[in-house]
């Protein structure tokens, strides 16, 4: 079953149905666990560092080794129920024998050539932030929340380097002499990052450039390219290794630099650039090559699935990461390689897959001889949590997790009785709509289908769920559709569609107003819309710099819009309040906080729930009154805090909190 579907999850339930029919009574969990263990023993595999069979906790198994396209496929083993009555243990041994015989006879499993091995062992919620392989391939430099470390690839011996202080350090790159690393450091959420040279033999770090980050050193050590600017205003710069003669290479408003890599000859750079576009899918992502001498720019690849891993091999291959297609989680990415011509102008041949497993692959680094590749492999799992608002709104009860699966889950609203959370989850490969009560072991599916649900809200009288769908694969105009689903049950009904919808929300009765926003040209437009007919009327519009970064929420009485810039905009946090009736505006300044990530009105309309960062970078859920006074209600030193959705009675909050892990992995033989 695993070899019939290489790279795909075979669920425990599928295995149970195939191996043990409904009228066969066995200790299924014990039998299956024992069978998989025997498979691994026979293949010399391990659960901790799988080369063949990967375990996905509570979900199933996946065959992760690459198969040679010319190799014969395994024929299904006999499937009669009489065959399986020989017993699970004997069946497991038989399967193991078939696998080993096939492997020995054909030698077609790519794992014979490609070796993937984990190098670091940071636990969950203490992720490896960045990692780089030394030019000789023998040392790994990596950073986490506590500092910078050096690890011998062969022995695993690890020790800290540089100064372990309050500076946050990330994005390391080796100088070719193997004695120094280039790193990005920042002291607080209000400070701009800077580039530093850190000796692996100890001593004080040396500052090279201010207002700079994510620097990488050229193969000969003479030049550094780096990123300068804030989110959506990022530029690529070049300078000498000592910080002199810094000059801009490229960059336009709306640009975000996701990855950088030098060519082996040091004459060109490759980079992944995401550029803002209209609508919900707000980025065009492309892989470019820039000739630093002739200034020629060529686009190698373009796909919204491109991610932030990039390396350039000595034999002119670009290695990059690409998100998987449904039904796999869209958070899973794998490494691919494509050949470019010697001038780096166009590609040659077709892309080749290098890895084939779950989790994300980012931040690649390659040794000077091109034989060892380092990348970060991690998983990010936002989960839905619920809490009670106690003490007249002065405190929150301990968080209780609602969603127990390992996929991404985001809450958007509550049922009118305040007992169940309505949320989206990609547990089926695309985001579907679910409902679950706090005491319910598993959620109820409200809306499935091939298209992902973007967000969901209740209409004004709480009789229906309004939700938006991502454009379908055959929708050439890229329309985002808004649908209405009666809470009492029934068929979804179409409300309206537009390619540039980015948010919507309704007030609560007795108010009847519903508001949506659309990106149009160089402004953000707000419309009042009818949740039945879809008819809409322009209310207001906002222009000016970074208008497309605005986050907003509608007060329960429908009178006021609260707005804030998203997290990565620097400076003190500020919330702007717009009165819809009179058009009046005032600003609440949160002096001791920065980077508001989310905001939602409290149920009574007297305060706003906002997630922001303290000056030291601590993620905090704030309750902000209408005079700008902020009270810290929940702090999270390790995980990422998302939005907080109150129930209509104001007694509960639904919050998403993202836990995750990240470690450095080594790839050889690619």
Buried (B, 14 or more C-beta within 10 A) or exposed (E): BBBEEBBBBBBBEBBBEBBBEEEEEBEBEEBBEBBBBBBBEBBEBEEEEBBBBBBBEEBBBBBBBBBEEEBEEBEEBEEEEEEBEEEBEEBBBBBBEBBBEBBEEEEBBBBBEBEBEEBBEBEBBEBBBBBBBBBBBBBBBBBBBEBBBBBBBEEEEBEEBBBEEEBBBBBBBBBBEBEBBBBBBBBBBBBBBBBBBBBBEEEEBEEBBEBBBBBBBBBEBEBBBBBBBBBBBBBBBBBEBEBEEBEEBBBEBBBBBBBBBBBBBBBBBBBBBBBBBBBBBBBBBBBBBBBBEEEEEBEBBEEBEBBBBBBBBBEBBBBBBBBBEEEBBBBBBBBBBBBBEEBBBEBEEEBBEBBBBBBBBBBBBBBBEBBBBBBBBBBBBBBBBBBBBEEEBEEBEEBEEBBEBBBBBBBBBBBBEBBBBBBBBBBBBBBBBBBBBBEEEEBEEBBEEEBBBBBBBBBBEBBBBBBBBBBBEEBEEBBBBBBBBEBEEEEBEEBBBBBBBBBBBBBBEEBBBBBBBBBEEEEBBBBBBEBEEBEBEEBBBBEEEBBBBBBBBBBBBBBBBBBBBBBEBEEBBBBBBBEBEEEEEEEBEBEEBBBBBBBBBBBEBBBBBBBBBBBEBBBBBBBBBBEBEBBBBBEBEEBBBBBBBBBBEBEBBBBBBBBBBBBBBBBBBB
